[in-house]
């Protein structure tokens, strides 16, 4: 999934109350981000559900020290040139299955 930088729509809470259905359509269907303000200050953000889930997953990964250590090790392996082509990987897996 690719995210692009874009301007978020800013909606005061009063406007949100009267136009909730349209704002939800903009978020869900048009994939807009909406910042809801209260007294002129940001109070909440509406984003499409799949983007929210991706953010939650990212936060979970970033908070898992073992996963982050594995990612870092993988990056170091790439820097050292310790990589395989897809064909090499397939051959290695077939060899392991055979015994």
N, C-alpha and C positions, 0 to 999 in steps of 0.2 A: 504494500500500500504506500503511495506517495502522497506527501502532504506539501501543499504549496503555501507560500506566505500570501495572505490576503487581508484585506481590511474587514474587520468585524463590524456588523451592524450594531448600533447602540440604541437600546430601547428603554425608556423610563418605565418603571413598574406600572404606573397608571396606564400607559399605552399598552403594555403587555396584557393587562387585565382585560382590556376591551378588544384586543386583537389576538388573543391567545391562539386561536385555531390557525390564523394566517401565519403567525410567527412559527408555530410548530411545523406547518407545511414548508416554510422556507428552510428551516433547519433540516427536516427529514428528507424532503424531496430535492431541494436546491443545494443542500449541503452547506448552507451558510452558518456562520458562527454569530451568535447574538450575545452581546453583553447587556445584562439587565442592570439598570442603575436605580438606586434609591437615594433621594436627596442629592442627585447629581454625581454620586460616587458609585463605582462598580460594586455590585452586590452578588451577582451570580453570572454564570455563562451557560448558554445552551449550545451544545454541539451534537452532531449525529451520534447515535448509539454506538456504531462500530468504532468511531474515533475515540469515544469515551472508553470503550473496552480495550482498545489498543493502548491508551494512556495508562489504564490500570495494569495491564500486562507489563508494560515497560517499567512502571514503578515497582512492580513485584520483582522483575528481573534485576533491576538496579539495587534492590535491597537484599538480594541473595548473594552473599559473599562467595559461596562456592561456584555459582553460575558465573559471576563476574571474573573470578580467578580462571575459570575454564575459557572464557572469551579472551581474556588477556593472553593466556598461553597459546590459544589458537592464532592470535595476531602475531605473536613472536615467532611461531612456526612458519607463518607466511613470510615474515621478514627474512627468516633464515632460508627460505626456499624449500621448506619441507612440505611440499604439496604433491598431490597426485592428480593426474588427469582422470576424467570419468572412466575411460577405458581401463586405466591402471587400477582404479578402485574396484571396478567390476571383476577384473581378473583376480585381484587379491581376495575378494569375497567368495568367488567361485572356488579358489584354492582352499580356503578355510572350510567351506562346506564339504569338500571332498575328504577332508581329514588331514 
